[in-house]
Amino acid sequence: MPKDSDLKTKFVGLARGYWVTQMIFVAAELGLADHLAKGPKSIQELAEICHTDASNLFRLLRGLSSIGIFREIQQKKFTLTPLANLLLSDHPDSLRQFARLQGEERYFTWGKLLDSIKNGRSVFPEIYGNPVFAWNRENPERAAIFDEAMENMARIEVRALLNAFDFWQFRHVVDLGGGNGYVLSEVMEKYPHLQGTLFDLEHVVARTISPSGLQERCSLQSGDFFCSVPEGADCYLLKNILHNWGDSYCVKLLSNIREAIGLFGGQLIIYEQIIPEGNDPFIGKLLDINMLLLHEGGMERTRSEYERLLELAGLTIKSIIPTDCSMSVILAGV
């Protein structure tokens, strides 16, 4: 059984987790890892490059080094570590933009969690005047960070998807709410027979470039999937879409997909986290709180909650396939 002192130490570390969030955010915002990519640098060199106060920058790096992000190799001279490598902009598994995303509007939104728990509403629109996606449209610089942060996470999630699920059975995949096209391009890269359609709102598609080398097989189409979805495909993909919306919106979207599937045949792939029962740790249980704060009605769901949504839209679950990340593939059809 843990000692009382061990429990207290663990609790204190959890309670002040926001310290670490902001330290990592500042390191990402300043591009410290990129500046150390070619080798160690003194704190004075880094301060000059980053236009920061050298003394305070040292204190930041000393703190980050104490938790394994950067390392002081000589007095006030720092280098990268495996964790710090993930802050490199060009690292294949870079999480720099993800770290930048956590430290601004999302950080301040989490500071209003008590309000959300009390009043039952998403607090992001109350703080920033618009729902997240509308706010992104009016703040293109932050929207670009959001897009890249989602791609940061998608690299891990798409590898898991492709390892777990076989797309050979399909001829045409429509990625609904596909953002910058990263997910669709990775799927099409592995399956050269596939045709693809990336479908998203007009302002999102306007800043999206057809995947390199896939232009002849991939089309971009703008629209509102709550009104209709492209017809004629045999596979519709929803990756991290349903968790942004309340049940009524999800049923409307799924009903539109049901109509397209019914006319032309096909299947729906929902790629989301499925909340398990019990007390075991699962990142989706925390992500669920993030959805509560950011999106009115947004939530992570259990299997039974997905079954209910699909049933209301005239669809049924054919199978659920776990992956080697926290995401699961829900294969649905008529």
N, C-alpha and C positions, 0 to 999 in steps of 0.2 A: 504494500500500500504506500502511495507517495507520502512523503513527509509534508507537514503543514507548510514548511518553508518552500518546498518545491512547488506546491500548489499555488502559493502566493506569488512566487516568481513567474510561473506560467500565466497566472491571471493578470498580473501587472503588464507583462509583455503583450497580452491580447488587448488589454484596455488602452494601451498607448500605440496601437498599430498605426494610427494616423500619422505619427511621427515619421515612420518609415515610408509611408505613401508619399509624403511631401518631399522627403530627402531624395527618393528615387525620381520623382517628378522633376525636381530641380536639376539633377544630374542629366536626365534625358533632355530637358529644355535647353541646357547649356551645351549639349553635345560632348560631354566630357569623354565618353568612351571613344568617339571618333577622333578626338584630339590626341588620344593616347594610342591610336591604332598602329602607329609606326614606331612606338617605343615609349619607355618611361619619360616623364617630364617632371620638372620641379614645380612646386606650387606657384612660384613666381611666373614661370612660363605659362602655366595654365591660366593664371589670373589675367595676364596680359592678353592672351588669345580670347578669353571669354569676357573681357571688360568687367571684371568683378573685383571685389576686395580680397586681397590675398589671404589675410588673416581669417576671414570668415569662410572663404573657400576651403582653406586647410581644415577648419573645424568640420565642415560638411564631409570632406573626403575621409577624414579620420573616423567620423561616425559611420560612414558607409563601409569603410574597411573593416570595422569591428563586426559587421554582419556578413562579410564575405564578398561585398561588392566593391571592387578595387582593393589594392594592397599597397601599403607604404613599404618600399624596399630599402630606402635610405631616409635620413631625416628630411621630411617634407618633400619626398620624391615618390611618385605614385605610378603604378602600372595596372594593367588589366588583370582580371580573374575570369574564370569560366562564367560566373554570374554577370560580371560587367560586360563580357562579350555580347550578351543578349541586348545590350544597349547600343551596339554598333549599328549604324544605319544600313550597312550592306551585309550584315550577318544573315545567312540563309534562314535562321529562325529568329530574326530580330523582333524584339518587343519594345523598341524605343517609342514608336508612335502610340502603342498601347499604354506605356507609362505616361506619356504626355497627356493622353486623354483622361487619365485618372485624376490629374492634379488641378484641374480648373473647374468647369461647371459641374462635373459629376462629384467632385470633392465637396463643393459647397452645397450641392443638393443633398448629399448624405448627412450634412450637418442639420438638416431639417427632418430627420427621420421621425423624431417624436411627434412633430406636427402631422405627418402622414399617418402614423399609427392612431393618433387621436381622431383625426377627421375623416379617415378612410379614403383620402384622395392622393393622387400623384402631386408632388410638390414642385416638380420642375417647371410646369407652366406658370405656377404662382410666382416663382422666383424670377423667371426669365421672360414671361409674357407670352410664350408660345409653347406648344408641344415640341418635343425634341426634333422631329423631322422638319417641321416648319422653321424652327430656330436655326437648324443647320442650313437651310436654304438662304436665310438672311445673313449667315456668318460663314462665308465660303472658306475662310482660312481654317476655322475650327472643323468645318465639314470635311475638309481635305484630311485633317488629322484623324477624324473619325473613320473615314474610308480606309486609310492606311492602317489604323489600329485594328479594324475588322479583318483586313488582309493578314496582319500579323497573326491573329488568332486562327484565321482560316487555314493557314499553312498546316498547322497541327491537325485541325479538324478534317481537312480535305484528305490528307494522307490516311487518316483513320477511316474515312468514308470509302476511299478507293481500295483499301485493304480488306474491308468488310463486305462490300457490295459489288456485284457484277453488272455493268451497264451494257453488256453485249446484246442483251435481249431487246434493246431499244434502238430506234432509228433516229428519233428527233426528241431532244430534251429542251424544255422551256424552263429557264431559271427565273422564277417569279421573285421580284425584289432582289435581283442579282447584283445590284451595286456596281462596282467597278469591273465586274466580269471575271474576277480571279477564279472563283469556284468553277464556273462553267468552262473556262479555258483549261483548267487542270483536268477536268473530266474528259473534255474533247481531245486533249493531248494524249491521254492514255488510250482512248477509243477512237481511232482515226476514221471509222465509218459513220460516226455520229454527225448529224446536223444539230445546230444549237440556236436558240433564240434567247437573248437576254432581255428581260422585260422589267421596266422600272418607271418611276415617274419621269416626266419630261426633263426636269432640271438635273436629274441624276444621269440619265442617258446622254444628255448634252455634254457632260464632262467625262464620258466613258469612251475609251478607244477600243475598237475591235481587237481582240487578242492577236498578237503578232503571228503571222503564218496561218491564221485560221479564218481570215476574212471571207474566203469563198464558202466556208461552211457555217459561219456564225453571223446572225443578223441582230441588229439592235432595234428594239421596238419600245415606244413609250406609251404609257397609259396608266390607268388606275385599276388595280386588280380587284377593287371592291365594286367596280362597275362591270368589268368583263376581263377575260384572259384570252390570249391568242389561241386560236383553234388549230386543229390538224396535227397535233403532236401526240406521241404515244407515251410520253413521260413528262410529268410536271414535278419540279423540284422546289420545295420550300425549305430553305436552310435558315434557321434562326429568324423566322418570320412570325409564326403564330405567337411566340412568347411576348411579342411587342403589343398585342392587342387583346381586348376583352372578348368574352365569349360571342357576343352578337356579331362583332366584326369578323371573328374567325369563321363563324358559321356562314356568313355572307360570302367570304372568300372561298371557302371550301365548296359552297353550293355552286359558285361560278366554275370551279374546276370540275365538279361533278357533271355539270352541263356539258363541258367540253369533252370529258371522258366518255359520257354517254353517247355523244354524237359520233365520235371518231375512234372510240376504244382507247385504252391506255391505262396507266397507273400513276399514282401519286406517291412521291417519296417525301416524307416529312423527316427532316434531320434536326432533332432537338434533344435537349436533356430531358429525361423522364425521371421525375422525383420518386425515389424508392420510399417504402414505408419504413418506420423505425427510426432509431437515433443514430445510426451509423453516419459518419462524415460523408458529405456529398456536396461538391461545389455548387450544384444547382440549387440547393437550399439557401445559399447565400445570394446567388445570382437572382433568385426569386425576389429578394428584398430590393435589389437594384432595379428590377422591372417595376416593382411597386412604386418606387420613387420617381422613375423617369417617365413611365408611360401609363396613362390613365387606363386601367383595366389590364395592364400587362402583367404576366405571371408565367412562372414555370409550372408545368402540369404533371400530374400522375398519369399512369396508364389509363385508369378508369375515366379520368377527365378528358383524355384524348379520345377514348372510345365514345364518350357522350357527344363531343363536338362532331365527330365524323358521322355518327348515327343521325344527328339532327340535319346533317347536310346530305344524307342519303349515301354515305360511304361506309365501308367496313375495313377493319384492320385485317390484312392478309398475313402479315408476319411482323415481328419486331426483332431486329438484328442488333446486338450490342457491338460496340467497337472498342478499340484499345485506348480511347479517350473517354470523356464523360458523356459523349453524345451517343444516341441510338438512332438507327434507321427504322422508321415506321413505314412499311409498305402498305398502301391502302388502294382500294378499288371499289367498283360498284358491287 
